[in-house]
Amino acid sequence: MTTIIAYTYEADYHCENCTKKYFGDDSFTWMTTVDSEGNPVRPLFNTDEWQEFDEGFLAENPTQYLTCGDCHEVIEEYTHE
């Protein structure tokens, strides 16, 4: 099943709670919302790739974290094997 795990706006990733707090719980719908730069808010689905796959980067960073740009909580973790 495809689910939304985060949103992108203001040039960063954000968790669902922070997104709803930022835009207002009652009025938020990602299909019609734009950020302060005029860019549309986009969902990040659990099937989307957010990881960095450059071999040099992976050698130094085998575990990567998707974190919220506001609360800095880990949204998802990826470990390259």
GIPE-V688331 format. One record per residue. N is the residue number from 0. OMEGA is omega in whole degrees, 0 to 359 (999 if undefined). Layout:
BEGIN
n=N omega=OMEGA
n=N omega=OMEGA
END
This chain:
BEGIN
n=0 omega=179
n=1 omega=179
n=2 omega=177
n=3 omega=179
n=4 omega=181
n=5 omega=176
n=6 omega=175
n=7 omega=173
n=8 omega=183
n=9 omega=177
n=10 omega=179
n=11 omega=173
n=12 omega=180
n=13 omega=178
n=14 omega=183
n=15 omega=181
n=16 omega=180
n=17 omega=178
n=18 omega=180
n=19 omega=178
n=20 omega=182
n=21 omega=184
n=22 omega=182
n=23 omega=184
n=24 omega=187
n=25 omega=187
n=26 omega=187
n=27 omega=167
n=28 omega=188
n=29 omega=183
n=30 omega=184
n=31 omega=185
n=32 omega=174
n=33 omega=180
n=34 omega=184
n=35 omega=178
n=36 omega=181
n=37 omega=179
n=38 omega=178
n=39 omega=173
n=40 omega=182
n=41 omega=175
n=42 omega=172
n=43 omega=183
n=44 omega=179
n=45 omega=179
n=46 omega=179
n=47 omega=175
n=48 omega=176
n=49 omega=184
n=50 omega=173
n=51 omega=184
n=52 omega=176
n=53 omega=185
n=54 omega=178
n=55 omega=178
n=56 omega=180
n=57 omega=179
n=58 omega=180
n=59 omega=185
n=60 omega=183
n=61 omega=176
n=62 omega=181
n=63 omega=182
n=64 omega=171
n=65 omega=183
n=66 omega=179
n=67 omega=179
n=68 omega=179
n=69 omega=185
n=70 omega=177
n=71 omega=175
n=72 omega=177
n=73 omega=179
n=74 omega=180
n=75 omega=181
n=76 omega=178
n=77 omega=176
n=78 omega=179
n=79 omega=181
n=80 omega=999
END
